[in-house]
Each structure stands twice: as C-alpha cells, then as structure tokens.
C-alpha cells in the first residue's frame, strides 16, 4: 500500500498558547478506512479540518499524494467532505445537489448526468433524483450527502461525525452502508467520531486522540485486546480498572499488588517496569464465576450487588477487590440466571485476560 496522506510534525493553536494538536505525525494509506476517535476537545476534528483546508496548521506540513497542501484552498484539494448536518442546498433537487461540485469543476453536461446517476446508484437513491432535501428523511439526506462527496471521484473522502444526528437503528444501517461503499469503491476514508462502537465496527485502523496527541494507532482488535495505556483501555470498550504497584515482573507477565493487599497476575503492557505503579484493565466479559473460576490464575470471592438484564447477557455488579462497582458480563444461560442479589460466589480470570498499564 502507498501513503496518500502524511501529517509531519503538525501543531495547531488557536490562541498562541494552548496546543490543540501537538506534534502530530501520521500516515494514512491509500484505500484504508482510518477513524480519528476521541472525546470532545481531543484534537481529532481539528486534524480533519486541517486536512480539509478549513483550518491552517500552525506548524508542520500536511501532504496529499506526496504534495504539500497547507497553502492550497479547500476547493482545489480534490477531497470529498460529509458533515453531520448534511449541508445540502435546500433550494436544489437531489440531482442538482450532486451536480453542483461537478459544475464547479467545469464538467460537461453529459458527463454530469452520468456521474450523478452512478453516485445515486452507489447509495441506492436513483428514484429520488428529483426530490427536494426537505422531502427526504434524515437517513436519505445523509445518503445524498455521501453521494455528493463521491460524485467527483475525489482522492480522499472525509467524514465528520456523519451519523451523529440519526437514531440507533438507522445509524447502524448507515455504518454498514458506508463500509460497503468504501470496500466496493476502494476509496480512502478518514472518519471522525467520538463513538467507540462506530469506530470498532467500521475501521481498518483507529487513531485514539487525547489532549491533542495520538495515544495509540492500531486495528480495532489490537486496540481492544492490547491497549497501550490506561486511557485507551478506558475509552475503547468497557473495562474494570484496579490500581496497584508492580511486585514482580517476568518478561510479558507481572504481579500487581492492589489496594487491600490482594495480588493479581496480569500480562504486562510495553511501558510497565518493576516496582512502578500500574493500572490493571480487565474486560467484564473475560471474567467467569462459580466452579469455572477456581481453575483461573486469579480467583477471588465476591458478593452480587445487582443484576441487570440485557437480553443476550446479564450485567452483574459485584463487590470484590475493594470495589463496589466491579462489572461482570455473563452469557444469558442457565448458570447466569441462577444468580441472585446477595449471593457470594467465586470470581476468576486468567492472567492473559487482564493487562497492567500506565
């Protein structure tokens, strides 16, 4: 794969004092779906806006297909853009909305008709060419916004929280459709969201932002299974966090003495060193209870404080290891349904199921 976008030592400040983006170095590969994920104010949207040309980098350089674009205006960057607000012209029909970026580029009338039809077909909206935006549902408007970003066959498509205004069911449907378009077209997509589930579902790679810095850049499975620090572990999925001190370290394994005197065997994150403080990250679905727990590397006794029914699984709130909000997710099977509030049970997990992180 070849690199299509490069951020080289890019910084951004709005007030001359606080850096919103700090020394960003990032390469985006041709044809990949890369998501910039993070909480509000983490710098992800600013990075997207600098790439689009709506913001200017304070320092550093952004390259598109090997060429510097810092001084090139947005309309000359050959980049498609999809916004959360759709940003369709209300006085133009669907076909006219799609034709607009082609007319600006002086495309012939015959070619415009062909490209508009092709783009509408990609989002399954051929029958709506003559509708006005106000006659469309939110999901239909977003499909048209996606088609408009694709119609002039850009080198790159940027999407800024495009599904934020949709309800859950429609959002999930659009996630699938956008991913299908990406796979079928071979386009490079840079997607911004604060929704971790959306990022995990759609992305080839995810850049997790916090305080203007990429905390980790990896595939969805690697981020979830092997977070590099406590922030990533907390932000990606759900995690029980137990704080303590390293009492033993042996290559990839360590022992952490947590508050209350308990010791936990865990896999050691890359930055862990002997005798230092650490935070253990443990996914709720990696924990077992009852007889199964007794064969685990880590076994404790805990009390059931609450049981919450989720259909396919039970969410069990437990008192264990000095915590009153320890979460266990159990499949909704016969054993799980036998649990009752107030029960005292064995709780266990393997050392490889939890990670010691900084």
Secondary structure as GFF3:
##gff-version 3
##sequence-region A 1 358
A	DSSP	beta_strand	3	13	.	.	.	ID=ss1
A	DSSP	beta_strand	19	29	.	.	.	ID=ss2
A	DSSP	beta_strand	33	38	.	.	.	ID=ss3
A	DSSP	alpha_helix	44	52	.	.	.	ID=ss4
A	DSSP	beta_strand	59	64	.	.	.	ID=ss5
A	DSSP	beta_strand	67	68	.	.	.	ID=ss6
A	DSSP	three_ten_helix	74	76	.	.	.	ID=ss7
A	DSSP	beta_strand	79	83	.	.	.	ID=ss8
A	DSSP	alpha_helix	94	104	.	.	.	ID=ss9
A	DSSP	alpha_helix	109	122	.	.	.	ID=ss10
A	DSSP	three_ten_helix	126	128	.	.	.	ID=ss11
A	DSSP	three_ten_helix	133	135	.	.	.	ID=ss12
A	DSSP	alpha_helix	138	150	.	.	.	ID=ss13
A	DSSP	beta_strand	156	160	.	.	.	ID=ss14
A	DSSP	alpha_helix	168	185	.	.	.	ID=ss15
A	DSSP	beta_strand	189	193	.	.	.	ID=ss16
A	DSSP	alpha_helix	196	202	.	.	.	ID=ss17
A	DSSP	beta_strand	205	210	.	.	.	ID=ss18
A	DSSP	beta_strand	213	218	.	.	.	ID=ss19
A	DSSP	alpha_helix	220	225	.	.	.	ID=ss20
A	DSSP	alpha_helix	230	235	.	.	.	ID=ss21
A	DSSP	beta_strand	240	250	.	.	.	ID=ss22
A	DSSP	beta_strand	253	258	.	.	.	ID=ss23
A	DSSP	beta_strand	263	268	.	.	.	ID=ss24
A	DSSP	beta_strand	277	282	.	.	.	ID=ss25
A	DSSP	three_ten_helix	284	286	.	.	.	ID=ss26
A	DSSP	beta_strand	288	289	.	.	.	ID=ss27
A	DSSP	three_ten_helix	290	295	.	.	.	ID=ss28
A	DSSP	beta_strand	298	309	.	.	.	ID=ss29
A	DSSP	beta_strand	313	320	.	.	.	ID=ss30
A	DSSP	beta_strand	323	331	.	.	.	ID=ss31
A	DSSP	alpha_helix	334	337	.	.	.	ID=ss32
A	DSSP	beta_strand	344	349	.	.	.	ID=ss33
A	DSSP	three_ten_helix	351	353	.	.	.	ID=ss34
A	DSSP	beta_strand	354	357	.	.	.	ID=ss35
###
